[in-house]
Each structure stands twice: as structure tokens, then as C-alpha cells.
Amino acid sequence: MHAFKKVCAVLVSGIFMISLVGCGKKDEDSEKKGKKSKNDADVEDQADDENEDEDSDDKEGNSGSKDADRNGDSKDGNGGSEDADENGGSSGSKEVTMQDGAGDIQVGDVIIMGKYEQDGDTSNGPEDIKWLVLDVNGKGECLAIAMDALEGKAYHKTYQIEMTWEKCSLRSWLNDDFYISAFTEEEKGWINVTTVKTEDNENNGTAGGNDTEDKVFLLSVDEAEKYFDSDEKRQCLASEYAKAQGLEVGEYHTVEGCCYWWLRSPGDYASDVARVTEEGKVQASGTSIDRENSCGVRPAMWFSAEYSAENAAWTAPEKDPADFQNVAVRSMVEVWESAGCEVVPVSYADIGADKQKFVEGAYGVKDGQITNYVYKFVDSEAVLEYINTVWIPQCEGYSLFELSVGLEFWFDGMYAGSETSDGLMVFMPVTEDQNVRANNVEVSAYSDAGVVATYEELAAKGFVFDDFTMNGVEGFIGYGKDDTKRHISVTCMKYASADEAVEKLRESYDSRMFQVFDVVDQADGSKTITIDADDMYYHMGPITGTISADGLVVLSHPDY
């Protein structure tokens, strides 16, 4: 159920369809007047002159194909070929194939490449994507942008105080889910890897972030002003699919059929990003990054008709733990990595969740087996809806406990886990006979006498074990069963001293969730400990345990 479901679309015939373009709507006054930026260009065009020395010194530029200098200014200042008219339109209409070469393409032409759902009728398959050519350099490479807004995604899935193009979830989606599903393997070989530079916001100096290398990106403020010479030409229609998914057009907008669309430049504040209004005005001051359906997505890319095996083989970089924005998700992923697990990110499509309600998630893999999952939804209600619609229909038996701060759940033969009131879902696969997934680590994995003795005591009672060794601390989690077949667990860890154990446990059991953290010193130098979270464990009692004088921790999660 959790395997990735990314499927490449069928290749459209390799014919470019050429036409004059423009939204053609009236340029009416907007209540939301955009403020234009004078930032330096973020993706510079290459010089049109094909006779220009390719080895000439680069000027300072902002983004371009790794294989080409894209820093020279175009001759007409409108980002394109000598044949383009002053408004960026094509001086003629023609049809060319990929084999004819990108050198025949002019600014203003419309290229058909890739497929994506647009008409809102999924039964007839995805539709051809039409791309407006914005720039043609002297080396047969073209900059193009999607004619219509294909989606209504947020720039980033959750609100953050600071966000850049490098870290935003929309960049990840464009270069992963969208890129993989929209283009065939042959088409991927035509799309160049582009070094994208995002300049700081000129008004407030908001940081644009690090350079990135992308196949697909968004235009910057300066590019939106440079490559479209009027507000009307900057207007963008929303696809029927995007509108059906919730992208805002119509009732609260003044230009019929057109929508706002995202740019990648930072807004006046680090939690905002620039956009183009429905009237076609560049709004450099920006809007909040987490507005899901307020702005459309218009992908842009540099492509060439010359196939490149290197381009075809390109894949988006693996997600780094630091890229997970939710603190709890990031912490969980870091623990997995320290334990030697491979971390695999998941999207809403991978798990069958509502894309409006899923934030981010991942699972850990060790020795070829999935060990744990963590999903972040917008809230607890979204988790319950997901469980009811996706999980419960597949399970013969299940138990849900509604708690004051979230849920605990068991699905016989499948999963066991918990969820907090802010929508964080943490769980593990289980087996039918044990109702728990354990790697059955052997006692020989441990050297500390106390850890070994505790392991052997539990093993004699039928427990199975997962390794919990990390950061130089040796230990395990032991799982057992009671008559109801719900798992019980004992956590064992060996620290250097009792005081260190208390310190580390206090860090692990966050006081915002676990309000009770009582430690009582014993005469022999050991300690007893009680950890509780108000009513979170009301059906099972608090977590209790002992800490020996030499730092051996044994915590018990009592029978349910």
C-alpha cells in the first residue's frame, strides 16, 4: 500500500505545434496591486548570436543549463530570437519536429511536450502540455513555460517563518512527482539540468537562498517582467483539472478564467513568496507560502532538441533529513539514520491520502525491511479520516483509542502506532502472530552485562526484540503479548551513569507532551522513574521504570 506509485505518462508524438499565444483577457484594475521588483535577473538568457565565441568569459548570471552559457543578454531585450517581434510573438507560424532541431523554434512558439491531467476527465487520460517559448539562445536551447496553470499547490506545504526556493516542497514536487510522471524517458533527455539562482528581495533584502540544480523550476520576479512585455501577456488561465482541485478563479477574481501564479523569488518577508496576479501584474511583495489554492503552478524549463543521455539519467537528489520541515518528523528521521536505516520520503499520492491534508512523511528501511513510518497531517481529524478511508477497509480487525491528545491504534496483522493532536502519526508494521514487527536482534549484539541479563530475562518470557543502539548507547526494545494480542514493550538502554540517563530521558520525553517526569532517588544509588502525559495513557497507566546506579535504564509500558 505504501509502495511508490509514480508512473511515467505516454509520449506524445514529437511534433511541435506553433501558434501565437496570450490569455487575451481585459487588464482590469485589481484590489491586489502588485509591487514590481528591480532585482537582477534570476535566469539570464544566452546571446542569440550563434557566432559568439562559446569560450568567451561568462558574465555574472543567474540560471542556466550546465552545458551552456546562459548569461548574455538577448539582442532585442525581449529574451529571444532575432525573428521575434517586439512583443515576444512569433513572426510566422510553422510546425517542426524534434528532429528538425530547436534552432528552428522562435520566441512565442508553442511546444507540445509531456502529458498531464488538464481537462478534469481522468477517464480519457492526461492531456498534452503546451509550453510557451520565452527564449532561444544561439546553441539551439529554449526556455519555455507552461501555457496554463497545471495545479493549485502551495509553495510550501506548511507555514514556516523562513522558506527559500531550495527548501520548498513545490520545488521537490516539480523535480520529482511532476517530472517523472509528465515526461517520457526520451523527453527527459531533451530537458536540460539548469543551475537556478534566486536573488534576494530588493525591498527588504529577504534571502533568496542557495543556488539549485533543477530540471523544472519557476520563473523569478525579473524573468516574469523580462520575458512578458505586458500584464495581459502575463495573465494565465487555469486548467479545468486545477480548478476542480480547488485553484481559485472566478468568484473572488476579476479576470475570468485567469488565476494568480507562483514565482520563486522571496517576498518582502521570509515566509512570503512572489507571484503574478490574475491581471498579470508582478507582485514582488508576495503572499504566504502555505496558501494551497491561491496560486497556480506554471512549470518552466530549458530544453534542447539534441538528446542527452546524461539529461535522461538525471534524478532528483535524495531528500536530506534537514529538508523535512516538521520538527517531529525531522527528529524521527535523524534517529532512523543514526540507527543505520535508509530513509524514504513519501508523498500524499504514495499513501492514498488527501493532498490537501497531508504535509510530509517518510519510512525507514533496514536490512531490506520497513521498520517504522512517520506521517504528518494537518491535524488529528485528518489522520482519523485517513485511517477510516484507507486503512480500516483493508483490515479485518482494528482498535482505535481516542485520547485527549490524539489516538492510539492497532490493526491486526498490519500496523500499530499512535498519533498526536497536531496530526503526527508514528507507527510500525506488525506480524499476524506477534502483532508487532521486530528484527529479532540476537543477544550477542550486546556487551553490557545489564543489557544482556535484561534481554535474557525477557526472551524467556517470549519477547522479540528490535535494536535500539544509537549514539554510543547500547540497548533494545522488547515486545511481548498479553491475552488480547496487543503488544507490550520494554525499553532497555545503558548510559554511562544514572545522572546521564535522567538527562537523556528528559530530552527524549518532551515536557510539552509528557507533563509528568518524576525521578526518586533510592538508598542504593539507583532511581525510580515515572513518565506520564495526563490522559494520553489512561487506558494503560504511566510509563514506569528503574535506573541503576551505573546507568542501566529499564522502562516498562504496562499491559493495556
KEBABA-856095 format. One record per residue (C-alpha): residue in three letters; x negated, y, z negated. Coordinates in steps of 0.05 Angstrom, whole numbers, plus 5000, padded with zeros to 4 digits. Last residue first. Layout:
<rs>
AlaXYZ...
</rs>
This chain:
<rs>
Tyr506149504440Asp500549154404Pro495449644377His490250034418Ser484049864377Leu477550254377Val470849934359Val464950414356Leu457950184337Gly453850794315Asp448750534265Ala453150684204Ser458850314237Ile464650684269Thr471550384258Gly478050414295Thr485050674304Ile489150904364Pro495851124338Gly502350724337Met505450314393His512150604411Tyr510451304386Tyr504151324429Met505152014461Asp509352244402Asp504152694369Ala497752524405Asp493852054360Ile486751874341Thr484951544275Ile477751394255Thr474351004200Lys467151154184Ser460950754163Gly455650984113Asp457050434063Ala461350894020Gln466151054077Asp467051724113Val474051864140Val474952144211Asp481652424233Phe483052654304Val490352824312Gln492253344365Phe490452884423Met492753264485Arg489753954477Ser484653654428Asp481353274486Tyr479652564467Ser473052484504Glu469353064470Arg471552844401Leu469252144418Lys462352404437Glu461452794372Val464052224329Ala459351724362Glu453452204353Asp454952234279Ala455351484273Ser448551404306Ala445151204371Tyr451751014404Lys454550324419Met461450274451Cys467349794443Thr474349934468Val479849444450Ser485849354494Ile492949084494His496448894558Arg503848774564Lys505548044571Thr511448094522Asp508447554477Asp501847944469Lys496247974518Gly488848164516Tyr484248664549Gly477248834527Ile473849484547Phe466249474546Gly460049794517Glu452850044524Val451450794524Gly445751024570Asn450251504608Met455150944623Thr456850234603Phe464350094601Asp464349404634Asp471149094641Phe473148494600Val477947924590Phe480847734522Gly482847024505Lys482047044429Ala475046724431Ala473147274481Leu474947794428Glu470047524377Glu464747414430Tyr465248134454Thr464948414383Ala458648004369Val455348224434Val456848964422Gly454048914351Ala447748554373Asp446149064427Ser443548724490Tyr449548694535Ala450548414606Ser449747714578Val456747774550Glu459447684621Val463648204658Asn470547934673Asn472048464726Ala478748604695Arg485448784725Val491148714676Asn497748364672Gln493847734656Asp497447214699Glu500347684751Thr494048094760Val493548844747Pro491349444787Met489550064747Phe492850724728Val492051464718Met497551954740Leu496552694725Gly503253054735Asp502853614684Ser506953224634Thr501952664631Glu502051994666Ser500251294643Gly497950634671Ala499349914691Tyr499649654762Met501549054805Gly503348374776Asp508748654732Phe509349404739Trp507749744674Phe508950474657Glu507251024608Leu510351704619Gly509452434602Val508152894543Ser514352754501Leu514452044525Glu518851674576Phe516950944575Leu517750584641Ser517749824647Tyr517449414711Gly519548754740Glu520548514811Cys516549074841Gln516649344912Pro522849794905Ile519850054840Trp513550324872Val515350794928Thr521951144911Asn522351084836Ile514851154823Tyr514351764869Glu520452094837Leu517451964768Val510852274791Ala514352884820Glu518252974755Ser511652974716Asp508953574755Val505253804817Phe502253114828Lys495152894814Tyr493352174828Val487951754793Tyr486651024810Asn482250504778Thr478149864792Ile479049714866Gln474749114884Gly468949054933Asp463649024879Lys466249684851Val471450134883Gly474550754851Tyr480951084873Ala482451804892Gly487652354886Glu490053044907Val496053514901Phe502353104918Lys508953474913Gln509853794981Lys506553215016Asp511752734988Ala508152094974Gly507051485019Ile500251314989Asp495651465048Ala500152025074Tyr499552415009Ser492052405015Val486951944983Pro479552034965Val475151404959Val469951404903Glu464750834903Cys463650584833Gly456850544798Ala459150704727Ser456651424734Glu460851484797Trp467151254761Val465951754704Glu465052324755Val471552124789Met475352164723Ser472452854707Arg474253114777Val481352854770Ala482053184701Val479253844724Asn483653884786Gln479754174844Phe476453554872Asp470753814915Ala465753724858Pro466652974864Asp463953034935Lys468552834992Glu464852455046Pro462752895104Ala467652905164Thr465652425218Trp461552535281Ala460651945328Ala464252275386Asn460052905380Glu453652505382Ala456252105442Ser457252775478Tyr461952845538Glu460953465581Ala467653805587Ser465854235527Phe469554435465Trp469454975411Met475254915362Ala481255265332Pro487154995291Arg493255435283Val496455275216Gly502755655197Cys503756095137Ser509056155082Asn510355415076Glu505555185022Arg503455824988Asp497355574949Ile492056054976Ser495756684953Thr496157245005Gly491157655044Ser488158355042Ala485758235114Gln492858245141Val491858215217Lys498258445251Gly501657975299Glu508858155281Glu509357475246Thr503557685203Val496457445212Arg492957175150Ala487357305100Val486156885039Asp487657004965Ser485056704901Ala478357044909Tyr481757724913Asp481758224971Gly482757635017Pro477557125039Ser476956985114Arg479656315139Leu485756575177Trp492656295165Trp498856415206Tyr505256815194Cys511056575236Cys514656715301Gly521456435322Glu525057105319Val520657675296Thr523357995233His522357445182Tyr526357275120Glu531856895156Gly527756665216Val521256315203Glu518355975141Leu514955305151Gly519354795116Gln517754115148Ala523254235199Lys519854885218Ala513254535229Tyr516653995271Glu520154515314Ser513454845327Ala512355545301Leu511156115350Cys505156565340Gln504257305350Arg497057525365Lys498857715436Glu504058205409Asp499158505360Ser494558685417Asp487458555440Phe487057835417Tyr480057545416Lys476758085375Glu482058215323Ala483257475306Glu475757365310Asp474457925260Val479457655210Ser476656945217Leu479456395260Leu481055715230Phe476855085238Val476254425275Lys469854035289Asp466454325228Glu459654485200Thr460254965142Asp456755605119Asn457455765045Gly462556215014Gly466456825040Ala465457194975Thr470257754957Gly466658414970Asn472758824953Asn474659155019Glu469458815065Asn471558105047Asp465357675053Glu463557345119Thr465356635137Lys460156275179Val462155645217Thr456855205249Thr460854835301Val460654095319Asn463154075391Ile469453745416Trp468453355481Gly466452705447Lys472652735403Glu476752735467Glu473852065487Glu475451755419Thr482552015424Phe484752635387Ala490552815342Ser490052275288Ile482652335270Tyr482153095276Phe488653205237Asp487052735179Asp479652905173Asn477053565199Leu483553945194Trp485453625127Ser478853785095Arg479154505119Leu486254565092Ser484054295024Cys479554895012Lys472354814989Glu468355095048Trp473655605066Thr472955914997Met477055894933Glu476656254865Ile482056314812Gln485255674839Tyr492455534856Thr493554834882Lys493954514951His489355004986Tyr490755395049Ala497855135041Lys500754735098Gly506054965147Glu504054545208Leu503054585283Ala503155345291Asp503455445366Met498355585421Ala492855205386Ile486255585390Ala480655525441Leu473255685445Cys470055415509Glu463355135528Gly460755115600Lys453955395584Gly455056125601Asn460456215548Val467956175554Asp472256505501Leu479456525477Val482355925514Leu489455785490Trp490455055470Lys496654635483Ile497554005441Asp501353455478Glu507253165439Pro507452605387Gly512152015395Asn519251975422Ser522251725357Thr518752265317Asp523552795341Gly521353445309Asp518853735375Gln511753815350Glu508453165329Tyr501153195350Lys497352995413Gly490453165439Met488353615496Ile492254065543Ile488454705560Val491855375572Asp487855895609Gly487256595579Val479756615584Gln477556225645Ile476055495658Asp471955285718Gly465555225676Ala469154715632Gly467754175683Asp471453885743Gln471253205708Met475653475653Thr481053615705Val483054285733Glu489554625750Lys490055345773Ser492956025758Gly489456675770Ser486657295736Ser487356945669Gly489457375610Gly484857685558Asn487958375561Glu482358685601Asp482958165655Ala478757525653Asp474357395713Glu467957605679Ser469057055628Gly470857145556Gly470957465489Asn474358115500Gly468258545498Asp467858505574Lys460858245577Ser461257755519Asp456657895460Gly451057405445Asn451256955384Arg453856285409Asp447155965422Ala448655245437Asp447754535411Lys450054645340Ser456254965368Gly457555655340Ser459156075280Asn456956735251Gly451457065289Glu444957435277Lys441657505345Asp438156895371Asp431456975408Ser431756755480Asp431056015495Glu437355965536Asp434756505582Glu440856865610Asn442556645680Glu449356395660Asp451257095638Asp457357005596Ala453857135531Gln455956695474Asp461756875428Glu460957015354Val464856625302Asp465357035239Ala464957735268Asp462358275222Asn467758525175Lys471859135195Ser478258885161Lys485359045182Lys490759175130Gly497258815147Lys503959155139Lys508758705100Glu515559025110Ser514358925183Asp515859405240Glu517659065305Asp512958825360Lys518158515406Lys516857795424Gly513057545485Cys509356995448Gly503957035499Val500956605553Leu498956585625Ser498355885652Ile493355335665Met494654605652Phe488354205641Ile488753485664Gly485352915628Ser491752505619Val494052505547Leu490452015502Val494751625452Ala494151845379Cys488951575330Val491851245268Lys490351425196Lys493950955148Phe488850895092Ala490150305048His494150454986Met500050005000
</rs>
